[in-house]
């Protein structure tokens, strides 16, 4: 597990989705692939991790600029 992802390790399930979205945004910014993002999520979040399809959808939204738009 990378040191950056250790910072986002799940502390409570209530913040899990928010943290996972944040991690996806970061990893897309550093040009990670959907497969690598999902693999890291599975390691860090275990059973609470987003499935590959959800990671793919969020990755696309981030790349298309839909996330964070006001």
Backbone bond lengths (Angstrom), bond angles and torsions (degrees), N, CA, C in turn:
res aa  C-N    CA-C-N  psi(-1)  N-CA   C-N-CA  omega(-1)  CA-C   N-CA-C  phi
1 X - - - 1.454 - - 1.526 107.79 -
2 X 1.320 115.72 134.69 1.453 119.43 -179.83 1.518 110.55 -74.45
3 X 1.347 117.61 152.19 1.472 120.40 -179.98 1.523 113.03 -57.84
4 X 1.327 117.11 -35.76 1.467 120.17 -179.49 1.522 109.96 -63.61
5 X 1.337 116.54 -43.60 1.457 119.07 -178.73 1.520 111.94 -69.44
6 X 1.324 118.07 -26.77 1.457 120.28 176.57 1.524 110.90 -62.19
7 X 1.316 117.18 -29.86 1.461 120.73 178.44 1.523 111.62 -64.48
8 X 1.332 115.98 -28.69 1.452 121.06 -176.43 1.530 112.85 -98.55
9 X 1.324 117.34 8.95 1.454 120.52 -178.68 1.530 109.45 -56.74
10 X 1.301 114.88 136.92 1.453 121.15 -173.08 1.528 112.16 -60.28
11 X 1.326 116.61 123.84 1.451 122.85 175.30 1.524 110.46 -100.37
12 X 1.310 116.56 -34.95 1.458 121.04 176.28 1.515 108.29 -148.20
13 X 1.325 116.27 151.96 1.454 119.35 -177.56 1.523 112.18 -70.69
14 X 1.330 118.12 -22.08 1.461 120.21 -178.72 1.524 111.86 -66.52
15 X 1.313 117.31 -29.82 1.461 120.89 -179.83 1.520 112.75 -98.61
16 X 1.312 117.46 0.36 1.451 122.01 -173.59 1.526 113.19 -57.47
17 X 1.319 117.24 -48.67 1.464 119.79 -177.14 1.519 111.64 -66.00
18 X 1.310 116.76 -43.05 1.460 120.47 178.40 1.528 110.31 -59.95
19 X 1.318 116.70 -45.82 1.462 120.68 -179.57 1.522 111.36 -64.39
20 X 1.326 116.92 -40.88 1.455 119.51 -179.98 1.526 111.00 -65.00
21 X 1.313 117.89 -39.52 1.470 120.29 176.92 1.523 110.17 -62.74
22 X 1.325 116.40 -41.16 1.463 121.27 179.53 1.521 110.71 -62.93
23 X 1.322 116.56 -42.87 1.461 120.62 179.11 1.527 110.33 -63.91
24 X 1.326 117.06 -42.36 1.466 120.45 178.30 1.526 109.95 -59.56
25 X 1.331 117.47 -46.43 1.465 120.21 179.11 1.523 110.82 -57.63
26 X 1.324 116.52 -44.99 1.459 120.29 179.98 1.520 111.47 -62.94
27 X 1.333 117.25 -49.19 1.459 120.29 -175.86 1.527 112.38 -67.34
28 X 1.322 117.84 -31.69 1.468 120.21 174.35 1.520 109.30 -65.44
29 X 1.317 116.60 -39.56 1.465 121.62 179.53 1.525 111.65 -60.43
30 X 1.338 116.89 -35.92 1.466 120.29 179.77 1.532 111.39 -93.42
31 X 1.336 116.31 17.18 1.467 123.76 170.93 1.532 114.77 68.30
32 X 1.328 117.95 32.43 1.468 120.36 174.86 1.529 109.26 -76.15
33 X 1.321 116.28 152.28 1.461 121.47 177.72 1.528 109.70 -82.87
34 X 1.327 115.74 162.53 1.465 120.72 178.17 1.529 110.01 -58.97
35 X 1.312 116.97 -42.24 1.463 120.54 179.91 1.515 112.87 -60.43
36 X 1.334 116.63 -43.85 1.463 120.16 178.81 1.522 111.54 -68.30
37 X 1.329 116.69 -38.27 1.465 120.03 178.24 1.523 109.64 -62.62
38 X 1.326 116.66 -46.98 1.470 120.09 -179.93 1.525 111.05 -63.30
39 X 1.310 117.24 -40.81 1.468 120.72 179.54 1.530 111.01 -60.30
40 X 1.332 116.71 -45.45 1.463 120.93 178.71 1.526 111.44 -64.81
41 X 1.334 116.54 -40.08 1.464 120.01 177.83 1.527 110.55 -61.29
42 X 1.314 116.82 -42.06 1.466 120.64 -179.45 1.522 111.37 -62.84
43 X 1.330 116.30 -37.79 1.462 120.57 179.01 1.525 110.38 -67.97
44 X 1.312 116.57 -47.18 1.467 121.11 -174.09 1.526 112.15 -75.92
45 X 1.325 118.04 -46.20 1.460 121.30 -171.49 1.524 114.65 -99.61
46 X 1.310 118.01 -8.56 1.465 121.13 177.58 1.519 112.46 57.23
47 X 1.327 116.21 -129.82 1.468 121.47 -178.11 1.522 113.43 -66.11
48 X 1.324 117.90 -19.17 1.459 121.21 -179.98 1.526 112.39 -87.09
49 X 1.329 117.65 -0.99 1.471 121.25 -177.63 1.520 111.08 -68.33
50 X 1.333 115.35 147.13 1.460 120.52 172.54 1.522 108.70 -61.49
51 X 1.335 116.90 148.49 1.457 118.59 174.91 1.533 109.31 -75.75
52 X 1.322 116.88 169.03 1.469 121.83 -174.57 1.524 111.59 -60.47
53 X 1.310 117.08 -36.64 1.463 120.95 179.59 1.527 111.23 -63.24
54 X 1.325 117.00 -44.20 1.457 121.39 179.27 1.523 110.97 -64.96
55 X 1.328 116.11 -42.05 1.469 120.07 176.94 1.523 109.56 -60.73
56 X 1.329 117.12 -42.26 1.466 121.10 178.65 1.520 112.42 -62.32
57 X 1.332 116.69 -42.23 1.473 120.74 178.98 1.524 111.02 -64.33
58 X 1.331 116.93 -45.09 1.462 120.11 179.56 1.525 111.93 -66.94
59 X 1.325 116.07 -37.60 1.467 119.96 177.51 1.521 109.65 -61.00
60 X 1.320 116.58 -44.66 1.467 120.76 178.99 1.525 110.54 -62.23
61 X 1.333 116.96 -43.58 1.465 120.08 179.60 1.527 111.58 -61.03
62 X 1.326 116.01 -41.34 1.470 119.57 179.38 1.521 109.77 -65.76
63 X 1.334 117.66 -47.15 1.465 121.36 -179.08 1.525 112.17 -62.93
64 X 1.344 116.50 -34.15 1.464 120.53 179.92 1.521 112.65 -82.56
65 X 1.332 117.25 -2.52 1.454 120.72 177.98 1.511 114.97 79.92
66 X 1.324 117.70 16.83 1.451 120.98 -178.84 1.526 112.68 -81.26
67 X 1.309 117.58 -21.95 1.466 121.64 -178.79 1.509 109.05 -88.43
68 X 1.319 116.61 133.06 1.447 120.96 179.01 1.518 114.02 85.57
69 X 1.306 116.57 0.97 1.458 120.65 178.59 1.521 110.12 -78.51
70 X 1.298 117.69 134.91 1.457 121.49 -179.43 1.507 109.76 -93.17
